[in-house]
Structures are given as C-alpha cells and as structure tokens.
Amino acid sequence: MKRLKPFFSYFGSKWRLSPRYPDPIHSKIIEPFAGSACYSLLHFNKEIILYDVYDKIVQLWNYLINVSENEINHLPILNAGEEIPNHLCEEQKILIGFWVSKARTSPGKRYTKYTSSRGETSEYLGYWSAGIRHRISMQLKHIRHWRVKHSDYNSIDDYQCTWFIDPPYQVGGEHYKHNQIDYSDLSTWCLNRKGQIIVCENNNADWLPFVPFYTTKGLRKNTNEVFYHQCDYTNLFMEIL
C-alpha cells in the first residue's frame, strides 16, 4: 500500500498536495493542527502524533485508532436526506457526519448527497457509502500505533522530528471552528522547533518567508499555495542508527 486514503472528508485537506511536500527525514511526524492528517496518511508507518484543539477531531481520531473493523462495517448506510440515527455513539455520529457532504469543517447531521449526471457512485464522489465504510475498516490496522492528543500547539513539547504544520490560513481560515490564531506567536513557535519544519499557507500569508508551492482547484475558487521548509539535521545520524 503506497498511502492511506482519507478516513473522513475535511475542509482544507492536504490529500492531493501531500505527495508534493518534502518527505519526512525523521522517524517521528507531529501534526499540531491535525485535521484529517493527510500528510501522515502518506507516511503512515512512521511514529505519528496528532494534536488538535477541536474536540471532535480528537474524539474521531481516538475512535479510529481503537475501534474494531467489525464495528465500522456495521455502521448504517444512509439514504439521501436521511438524518444520522440518534442511537449511534458520539464518535460514530462524528465519523458519518464528516462524510454527509464534501469538505466540512464540522460534522453534519443529514446526508446531503449530490447526484451526478455521469452516474458516479457515492463512493466515487466521496460520500458515505458501503465502499467508504469498507475502505476505512481495511485501513484501521495501519494506524493502531498512532497517538492523538487534545492540545493547543503551544502546549506541545519540542522534539527532534518532522513537524507538518497546517494551521487555519491567515486569510481564508475563518471557516474553522478554532480560527483565532496569533500568527506572530505561531511564527516564533515554528522557527524554534527542532528537526524538520514544513508549514502550509496560501499566498496571502506574511507571517513566515513562504515560497510559491502549487495552485489547487477548490470547491469555490483556486488557491495559490505557498510553504516554508526548514531542516535541522542535528542528531539525525544518531536517530538513523
């Protein structure tokens, strides 16, 4: 398996962009703004630690890391317009809730599947379906070693690792539930991390010396992505040994 596919649909996901970012040079990857953790999905066999301040994201990842394949495969499939059943546990509702429409910033409650004139299935279009459910269950074994913590970036200990930092964007990040970022503080924090630092943003950002990266096609408009990359190779040789 080359990489895992998304466990849930999330606004600002780096699924398509992940292969274009620098590969991790360390055995440990930390994502301080985890979201759907698409960079870690590409390097899933590494030591992965996810952090997020959004409690539902943390709940969901903790559930996925620990849930059985059988439980996932018995989650209900919904019809268009149907609400997520109340008898499900909170984590199950969150998982399905992120799949009821595309690129959400919070889980929904009703399946709002769009139809396609080309006849694509729900799975192809990226909505909750038996295929998506099966895909998730088949991938669970690959993330059993992952860890997730409910924490703000400032509370994370410093490690010699690869930091993949994808915060709410300075311009355009207002859609997220937790979007109040002190970018001056975040800049200082990023520049003082040990190891390898990869920071994502768009071309409206000015809190780090970002360089042009890639233009992505969004649901509403294109985004000119930029990024910042810094490597500290201190102790890397000892880590390899």
Buried (B, 14 or more C-beta within 10 A) or exposed (E): EEBBBBBBBBBBBBBEBBEEBEEBBBBBBBBBBBBBBBBBBBBBEBBBBBBBBBEBBBBBBBBBBEBEBEBBEEBEBBEEEEEBEEEBEEBBBBBBBBBBBBBBBBBBEEBEBEEEEEEEEBBEBBBBBEBBBBBBBBBBEBBEEBBBBBBEBEEBEEBBBBBBBBBBBBEBBEBBEBEEBEBEEBBEBBEEBBBBBBBBBBBEBEBBEBEEBEEBEEEEEEBEBBBBEBBEEEEBEEBEE
